[in-house]
């Protein structure tokens, strides 16, 4: 496990295993592919106008603030391992990777 995974407790962020998340096209469309790749974030749950995202570094407040501004909604941060985020971002945004 990487250091950010262990630091999640310090930030009060829940840990998430991306293999257990049901990714739908609607959920994936909540975060633009370019933003997901650049900041290594994935949307993991949407409810009542709030969006839960998984990210490797819960201390990256600039990314969180930027996403709040872009989406104009409240963001809840969860932590996933960086290696798992990389795999899932490539899997679900594959078309966007090949376009660049």
Beta strands, then each sheet from edge to edge (+ up, - down):
strand 1: 14-15
strand 2: 41-47
strand 3: 50-55
strand 4: 74-79
sheet 1: 1+ 4+ 3+ 2-
end
